[in-house]
């Protein structure tokens, strides 16, 4: 647990403030490494909203991962189908998680695409009254997500190694792999609000929202047009009609 906490401690990243874009006066991080820096140093607002005019939104909209979600929309319709349904997660595979961890370990984060920072996120796609399609991506960056045990989903697992030891200090003598194997936990460390981490460890809860709309494609275009051509055909614009949809109860507005 101490190792995990140190990974998100501002002291461990002293000297990287400029690379992380901390303190330069900008309203929003401009790339994945700056998102990570704002999380570690708890810089800026707790909840950032990106509209279609921002380059990170456009990078995300044109990524292969969003292309997969786009295909799912054309197959199933609105995602989720109605407001009463659970908002689905998009889960990266182990390879994506490993690459992101390796890049962070080497501290060479230049050029890392924004989907690598987002990890697993919540998404909505729906038909709008103006005939366009609205996309919304919500991401929670927390100590739970940062120390997430690969392959475990929130619907099946919850809690952390930290929670187990706080409830039963004798468990601190057990190997961590044994604790993971014998308990339905999802992370090593528990999430904390910024007022519980600031000045002591870093990594307080941090949320991002990306919204855009795009022109609807016909099925033939969706299947046969390569993503490079899709970028030219589909100019994106802001979707202003949204509430907050994240997994944190304080940010859940329907």
N, C-alpha and C positions, 0 to 999 in steps of 0.2 A: 504493500500500500504506500509506503514511504517513497519507493522508486517511482510509482505512478504519479504521486503528488509532485515530486520534484520535476517531473517532465513538463508540468504546467506551471512551474514557479517562475515568476519574473526574474528571480536571482539566477536561475539556471540559464537564462537567455540574455543576461546583461551584455550590452554591446551590440545587440541585434535590433535595437529600437528603430534605427533608420531603415534597415532592410524590411522591417515589419510595417513601416509607414505610420508609426506611432508618434503623435505630437506634431505632425506636419500641417495640421489645420484642415485637412480634407474631410468632407462630410461622410463619405463611405469608402471602405476599402476597395481598391481597384483590381486586386488579383487574389489568388488563393493564399499566398504567403501572408498578405496583409490581413486577410480574414483570421488566419491563425494567430498573428501577432496581436490583433485587437482582442482576441479571446484570452490569450495568455496574460496580457498586460491590463485587461479589463478596461480598454480604452473606448471612448465614444459611448453611444447609446447601447442599452441592453438589447433592443430590438431594432434591426435595420430593415428598411423596406426598399427594394430595388424595383424601379419601373422599367418599361421597355427601352427607355433612352439610354440606360447604362450599359456599358460594354460587357459587364459580367452577366447581365441578363441575356444579352444577345449570344454570348459564348455558351451559356447554359442551354438556351433555346435551340442552338445548332449542334448540340452534342449528340453523340451516338446513343447515350442513355435516354435522353428525351425523345429521340427518334423511336426508341422501343416503346415508350409510353404513348407516343403519338399513334403508332400502329395499333396499340391496344384500344385506343379511343375509337379508331375507325372500325375495329372489329366489334366492340361492345357498346359504343355510345358513351354517354357522360360517365366520368370516373370521379367519385363514386356515383352510382346510378341515381341516388336521391339523397336528400339531406339527412335522412334517418339512418343511412348506412354508415358503417365505420369507414373512416378515411383510410385508404390503404397505404402501406409502406412500399417503397421501392428498395430492395435489399441488394447491396453489392455482394459479389462472391468473394471467396477467400483471397483470390489473386489480387483483386483490387485493394483489399485491406492490407495485404502484405506489402504491396508496392508503396502505398501511402506511408506505412510504418517505416519502411526502408528509407524513403526519401527524408522523412522527419529525423531519423537516426543520423543520417549523414549531414543534416542541416544544409542541404542543397535543394531548396524548394523553388528555385527560379524555373518558371515555365510549367509548374504543376497546374493542370486544368482544374477549374472550379468544382466539377463533379467529384474529384478525389477528396476535396475538403468536406463536401456535404455528406459523404458516406450514405447512410440510409435516411431517406427523407419522406415527408408526406406530400402527396400531390393531388390536385384537382384538375380535371379537364372537363369543360362543359360548353354546350352550344349557347351562344348569347343572342339576345333579341335583335342585334344589328346584323346577324348573319355570319358573324365571325366566331372563332373558337377561343375561349378564354383558358389560359393556363395559369396555375398557381402552384408554386413550390414552397413548402415551409420546412425549415431545417432547425433542429435544436442541437446546439453545440454545448455539451455539458461534460462534467467529469464522468458521468455514467457512459455517455457515448464515446468519450475519449479512451475509456478503459473497458470498452465493451468486449465480451467474450465472443469470439468469432462463431457464427453459425446459430446464435441464439436470438429468437425474436421476442419482442415485448408481449405478444399475445400468449406466449407459453412460459416465459421466464420473467422474474422480477427480483429486485433486491441486489445486494452486493456482498462481497467478502467483508467489507467494512461493517455492514449491518449485522452480519453473523457474529463477528467478534465483539461488537458493542453489546449484543444481546447475551453472549456467552463468551467471556474473556478466555476461557480454557481452550477455545478453538484456535487461539493464536499460536498454539503449539503444534497444530497440524499442518502438514504440507499444503500449500495453496492448491496444487493440482487435486489433492484429495478433497478439499472443500468444494472445489468446482464440480468434481465428479459426483459428489454425494448430495448436492443441493441445487435446487432450481433457481440459481442466481444468474444475473445477466451481465454483471460488471464487477470490477475489482473495487472501485471507489464509488461512493454515493455522490449524487449531484448536490450542489449548494448554490444558493442565490449569491449574488455579488456582495451583499452586505455581510455574508458569512465567510467570505474568502478574502476580501480586499485587505491588502496590507499584511497578509499572513501566508497565502499559498498561491493565489491566482486561479484562473480557470472557473470563475463564476459563470452561471448560466448565461448563454448568449444565443440570440435567435435571429434568423434571417428569413425574409420573405421575398420571393421573386414573382412578378406578375407580368403577363403580356397577352396580347391577342394576335391571332394570325388568320389569314384567309383560309377557308376550308378547301381542301383538295378533293378531287374526285378519286375514286378507288384506284383507277388506272394510274393516275399520277403518284398516288401514295405507294403503290407497289413497284413501279418501274423507274421513277425518276430518282437518280442518285442524290445523296444529301447535298452535294456541292451545287447542283442545279436548284434544289429546293430552296437553298439560301437566297437565290436570286428571285425566285418566284414569290416567296413568302416574306414580305416586309412586315415586321411586327410592330405593334403599337401598344400603348398602355391600357390596362384593364383596371379602371379606377373603382369599380363596384366590388369591394371585397371586405370581409371581416377577418378576424384573426383565426387561423386554424393551425395550432401547434399542439403537441402532446402535453404541454404544460397547462394545468388548469387555469392559471392566472391569465393565460393568453387565449383561452377558448371562448370565442363569441360566435354564435350561430345566428 
